[in-house]
């Protein structure tokens, strides 16, 4: 996630340089989907990310009127988290009113809650939900690495310099979001609950309904989830979605650098860079539904997919160079990175789909974007 920094010193005899920078940058939050829709909507991704440190190393040299340079940049994991408590219930199925919170249409619990076997497992007779007071949390992490090599005009040849080259960007993103609350199932005709004389079966989210979605019982009793309290305690339902995405971008770029101040001891320059890249994407989604309290059942389903797409990446920035000696410069700047058409972990639940035959499948989502910004400071050595 780096801006190409074209080293330049005040000593005209310098032919080769090495630069080491410390980077401190923050990325934006960008997620196109929600876990819960409604008045208390919950995004699938976290609300904010922290500033994180990183580093950049660069080696280059001037040969006659040309410059060749190569760099490597790494940003430690961008991380973020968010959590909260919902004042209202969360409806699983299609019985929600406009004022209710409701699960995303692609959520596995919503799919199970609308299962109908025209018998004892007819979930459409009940409104499955989490009672008011459910809690949620989300965590996310992003790793960024950047390699590039360029050739172009030497800084000694012109005030404005152009270069082009090859760039490789690896962007890995993971997001986990979970929802925890007391499970309930009310009759859709009269709102009766377990024990009522008018109560309809089955007062549960049955094993058959859950398994119809592709969920597999990986541990515990595997008997679905009950919606009532017993002497052992209240049934609690936990849902978690984990989205992972790996982007490998490679392609060509062009770079522009222009000096706006060129004094004896200080130089200020603007830098811009842009390229179009082939992006090889691998992505996955794992949904887990687990019981707590009366029920120890754990159900899970996992999907993965690969995709290829064209992505764009660009950088803009401003930096200053202060000459400490004839062979050492202090460099500092501010830069912005933009990448489009990439897969982000929080978006991957949007790729859960069903075909006309009711089969579940997953398609990697590659329409995400990332913007990062922050400062850099480092030293440049010339010889």
N, C-alpha and C positions, 0 to 999 in steps of 0.2 A: 504494500500500500504506500508506495513511495513515489515521491516526485523525483524525477531525474535531476540531480544537482551537478551542473557542469562546473567543475572546479576551475578556479581562476585565481591567479596570484598577481602580485605587482612586479614580480621579478621576471623580466622577459627572457632570462636565460633558462628558466625552469622548463623541462620537457616532460617529466613524469610526475604524477601526483597520486597520493593515497589519502582518502578521506574517511573518517569514522564519525558517525552522528548518533546521538541519542534522540529518540522520537517519543513524543507523548501525545496520543491522539484519542479521539472519541468517535464512535460511529453512531449513526442514527438508528431509530427503531422503525422498521418497515415490515408490516405484516398485513396481508390482504384478507385475512379471515378471523373469525371469532370462534371461541369455544362455546360461549353463551351469547345469544342475541336477546335484545329487550332493553328495558329501562336500566338494568344493571349489567350491561354487556361486558364480557370478559374477552379481551383479545387473545389470540392463540400465542402471541409472542409477548415478551416482557415490555414494560412501558418505557424503560430507559436503560442505557448502557453507561458504564464508567469510563473515564479516561484510563488508558493502559499504556505502559511503556513498550518500547521496541528499540531496534537498532538498525543501522544501515552501514555497509562497507562499500567503498567504491575505489576502483583503481583505473587510471587512465593515463594517456600520454598524447602529446602533440607531435605530429610528424609533418614537417613542412606546413602546408596550409590546411591540414586535416587533424581531426582529433578522434581517437578511439577510446571508448570507456566501457566498463562493465561494472554492475552493482548487484548487491544482494540486500534485501530488506526483509525483516521479520518483525511482526507485531505479536507480543504475547497475547494470550487469549482475552479478547474483549468479552466481558461478562456483564450480566445484568439480572435482576430479579424483581419480582413484584408479588404481592399477596393481598388478600382481603377477605371480608365476610359479606355475604349477601343477605339483605334484609327480607327478600321474598323467596318463594319457592322456585325451583328450577324444573320446568316441565320437560319430560322426555319426548312425548309423542305430539300429535296434532290437535290436542285438546286445549292448547294454550289460548288465552285471550290476548288482546293487543297490549294489555298492561302487564302481562306475565313475562318472566324470564323463560327462555326456551333454548334447548340444546341446538347446536348447529345441525342442519339437515343431513350432513355426512357423518355425524357421530354414530358409533356402533350401538350405543344405548338407545338412541332414537330409532334405529333400524329394528332392534330387538323389541322395543316397546310397541311396535306396530305389526308384530307377527300375529298371524291368525291361522290356526290349524282347524278351525271350525269345530273345536271341541274344548277340552279342559284347559288348553293352552292358548285360548283366544285372548291375546293381550289388548285387543281393541275395545274390550268391554270395560277397561280400567284406564285411568290416567296415572301412569307411572311418573314419579317425581322425587326430588329431594326436598325435604321440608325446609322452611325458612331457617336461616342460620348456617347454611353450607359455607365452607371455606374453600379458597382456591389459592394456588401459588404457581408461579412460572419461573423457570431459570433458563438462561441461554448462554452459549459460549461460541465465539468465532475466532478462528486462527487464520492468519494471513501471511503468505510468503510471496516474494516477488524477485524474479531474476530478469536481468536485461543486459543487452550489449548493443552499442550504437556506434555509428561512424558518421562524421559530419564535418562542418567547418571548424577550424581551430579558432580559439578565442582571440588569438593574436592577429587573425586575418580580417576580422570584421567585428563591429559593435553588435551586430545582430547575427545570430548563428542558427543554422538549421542542421538537423541530423535525422537519421532514420535507423531502425534496427529491429531486433527481435526481442519480445518480452514474453515471459511465462509467469502466470499468477495462479497460485493455489489458494483457494478459499474454502475452508471447511466450517460448517455451521450446524449446531445442534440446539434443539429447543425441547424442553419438557414442561408440560402444563398439567396440573392435576386438580381435581374437584372432589371434595369429601363432604358427605352429609348423611343425614338420616333418610333412609329409603322409605317410600310410602306408595300405595296404590289405592286410589279412590275409584269407586264405581262411577262410570261416566253418566249413568242415568239418574242417580240420586245422591252421589257422593258418599255412599255407605262404605264403612270400613270393616275390618275383620271383627266378627262377633255380632254384627247387626243382623236382624232377622231377614232383612231385604238384601243382604250382601250377596254380590255375585262372586263366583270363583274367578281368579285363583289367588288373589291377594299376594301376588309374587311376580317376579320376572323369572320365568321358568328356564330350566336348563335347555329345553328344546328351543325356546325363543332365542336364547343366547347363542347356541350352537348353530342356528340357522344363518347367522351373520358371518360365520367362519371363525368365531371365537372357539378356542380349544381350552378345555379344563386342564391346566398345567399342575395344579396342586389343590389340596383341600377336598371337601366332600363332593363338589361338583353337582350340587342339587339346586342351582339357581339361588335367588335371593328373596327372602321373605320380607314382608312390609309391616310387620307388627312386632311389638316388644314381647319378650318372654322373661322368665325368671333369670336367664343368663345375661340379660341386658338388651339394649336397643340395637337393632341391625343398622350397621353403618356401611355405606357403599363408597368405594374409592375408585375413581376413574383417572387414568393417566394416558396421555398421548405424547410419544417421543418422536420427533421428526429430525432426521439427519440428512445432510446434503453435502456432497463434495463436488467442487467445481475445479476443473483443470483447464485454464485458459492459455492459449498459445497463439501468437500471431505477430503481425508487424505493427510498427508505430512510427509516428513522426514527432519530432521535438523541436520547439522553438525557444530560444533564450535571447533576451535583449537587455543590454545594460542601460539603466535609466539614470544612474549616477556613477561616474567614473573618476573619482578623485585619487590623490596620491596614496592615501592610507585606508580609504574605504570605497567599496563598490556595492551598489545595489542593483539587483537584476530581477526581472520577471521571467517566469518559466511556464511554459504550457506544453502539454503532451497529450496525444490522443492516438487510439488504435482500435482496430476491429480484430476480434479473436475468435478462433474456434473453441467452443466450450464443451468439453466432455464431462457430462454430469452423471453422478450416481446418487440416488436418493432412496430413502426408506421411511416407513411409518410403522410404529408399533403401538397398539392400543391394549391397555390392560385394565380389567375390571376385577376388583377384589372386594371381599367382604371382611368386616371387622366386627367383633362382638359375638353375636350368635352364629355367624357364618364365616368359615375360613376358606371358602371357595375362591380360587384365582383363575380367571379366564384371560386368554391373550390371543391376538392375531397380529401377524407381521406381513408387510408387503414391501417389495423393493422394485426399482425400475432404473433403467439407464436411458439417457437421452443425449442428443447432440444439437447444439444451437449456436447461433452467432451472438457474441456479446461485445459490448463496447466498454472501454475503460479510458478515462481521461484524468489529467491532473492539471491544476493551476496553482501558482504560488508566487511568493515574493521572498527573497532572502538577501541578507547583507553579508559582506565579507570584509573583515577588518584585518589588516596586515600587522601581525605581531612582530615578525622578523622577515628577512628576505625569503625565508623558507618555511614559515609557519603562519597560517591564517586561522583566525577564529571565524566560524560561520554560524549563522542563526537565521531562521526563517519561519514562515507559516505557510501551510499548504492544505489543499483540499483534494480529495480523491472521490471520483464517481465511477461506479460500475453498474451496468444495466444488464438485464436478461441473464440473471444468475438464479440458482436454486438456493433458497433459504429454508432452514429447518422449520420455522413457524408456519410456512406456507404449505407444507407437504400434506397436511390433513385435507387440504382442498382437492388433492388428487385422488381421494377415495371415491370410487364410483361403482355403479351397478349397471350391467347391460340389460337388454330387453328380456333375457331369460332369468334374470335375478342373480346372476353370478357377480361376485365382488371382484374388482380389480383396482389397480393403482397406476396412476400416470404421474411421473415426476413433474413437478411444477417449476418452471424455469423463467418466470416473468417477474422475479424479484429484483430489487435494486439496493445498492449500498452506497451511502455517502459517509465519508470520514473526514475529519479535519483536526488540525492541531499544530503544535510547534516542533521545531527541531533545533538542536544546537550541537556543534561538533568542532573538530579540528581538521585542517587540511595541511598535509605535508608535501612540500615540493622539492624536487632535486633535478 
